[in-house]
Amino acid sequence: MDEALSEIEERERVAPPVQRGANLPLTILLIALVLWFGFQTLQLATERANLGEARGHQEAAMQEAQKLRTQFESLISKTSELANKGHAGAKLVMEELQKRGMAAQPEAIIPQK
């Protein structure tokens, strides 16, 4: 038993215990944070590119809608002029438009870019 005890004491003297600092967990944490932020940045950049592409695809439809709105406004203004001159059919159309919430002189809504 003395031999086993002395052998253990001898090992403790020969190989001092390795002391680890707090650097390893901190390093692992920092690497994980850098990877996470890199991943999030990549995802956000990809989503931004996809949204820009989707907006580009909608641009033609928006221009067409603006063109139709301009034509509709022109039609309403001409119908309003006829109604003011006393045309019975134009008065009926303008009354129906007002019932449905459309003014005689609609405001132009310009999409903001």
C-alpha positions in Angstrom: 0.0 0.0 0.0 2.9 2.3 0.8 4.3 1.6 -2.7 1.0 2.6 -4.3 0.7 5.8 -2.2 4.3 6.7 -2.9 3.8 6.1 -6.6 0.8 8.4 -6.7 2.7 11.1 -4.9 5.6 10.7 -7.3 3.3 11.1 -10.3 1.8 14.3 -8.8 5.3 15.7 -8.3 6.5 14.8 -11.8 3.4 15.9 -13.8 1.9 19.0 -12.3 -1.8 19.5 -13.1 -2.5 21.4 -16.3 -4.3 24.6 -15.5 -6.6 25.9 -18.2 -7.6 29.5 -18.3 -10.9 30.9 -19.4 -9.6 31.6 -22.9 -10.9 28.4 -24.5 -14.6 28.9 -23.7 -14.3 32.5 -24.6 -12.7 31.7 -27.9 -15.4 29.1 -28.7 -18.1 31.7 -27.8 -16.5 34.3 -30.0 -16.2 32.0 -33.0 -19.8 30.9 -32.6 -20.9 34.5 -32.5 -18.9 35.4 -35.6 -20.3 32.4 -37.5 -23.9 33.3 -36.4 -23.6 37.0 -37.4 -22.0 35.9 -40.7 -24.9 33.5 -41.4 -27.5 36.2 -40.5 -25.8 38.7 -42.7 -25.8 36.3 -45.6 -29.5 35.5 -45.1 -30.4 39.2 -45.0 -28.4 39.9 -48.1 -30.1 37.1 -50.0 -33.6 38.2 -48.9 -32.8 41.8 -50.0 -31.7 40.6 -53.4 -34.9 38.5 -53.7 -37.1 41.5 -52.7 -35.3 43.7 -55.2 -35.9 41.1 -57.9 -39.6 40.8 -57.0 -40.0 44.6 -57.1 -38.4 44.6 -60.5 -40.9 42.0 -61.8 -43.8 44.1 -60.5 -42.6 47.4 -62.1 -44.3 46.6 -65.5 -47.6 45.8 -63.7 -47.4 49.1 -61.7 -46.8 51.1 -64.9 -49.7 49.4 -66.5 -51.9 50.1 -63.5 -50.9 53.7 -63.5 -51.8 54.0 -67.2 -55.2 52.4 -66.6 -55.8 54.8 -63.6 -55.0 57.8 -65.8 -57.4 56.6 -68.4 -60.1 56.0 -65.8 -59.6 59.5 -64.4 -59.9 61.0 -67.8 -63.1 59.1 -68.4 -64.6 60.2 -65.1 -63.7 63.9 -65.8 -65.3 63.8 -69.2 -68.4 62.1 -67.8 -68.5 64.7 -65.1 -68.4 67.4 -67.7 -71.3 65.8 -69.6 -73.3 65.5 -66.3 -72.7 69.2 -65.6 -74.0 70.0 -69.1 -77.2 68.2 -68.3 -76.7 64.7 -69.9 -79.1 62.4 -68.1 -77.0 59.2 -68.7 -73.9 60.9 -67.5 -75.7 62.1 -64.3 -76.9 58.6 -63.6 -73.3 57.3 -64.0 -71.9 60.0 -61.7 -74.5 59.2 -59.1 -73.7 55.5 -59.2 -70.0 56.3 -58.9 -70.6 58.6 -55.9 -72.7 55.8 -54.3 -69.7 53.5 -54.7 -67.4 56.0 -53.1 -65.7 57.4 -56.2 -65.5 61.2 -56.3 -66.2 63.2 -59.5 -62.6 64.4 -59.4 -60.4 61.5 -58.1 -57.1 62.4 -56.6 -54.1 61.1 -58.4 -52.1 58.7 -56.3 -48.5 58.5 -57.4 -46.6 55.5 -56.1 -43.5 56.4 -54.2 -40.3 54.8 -55.0 
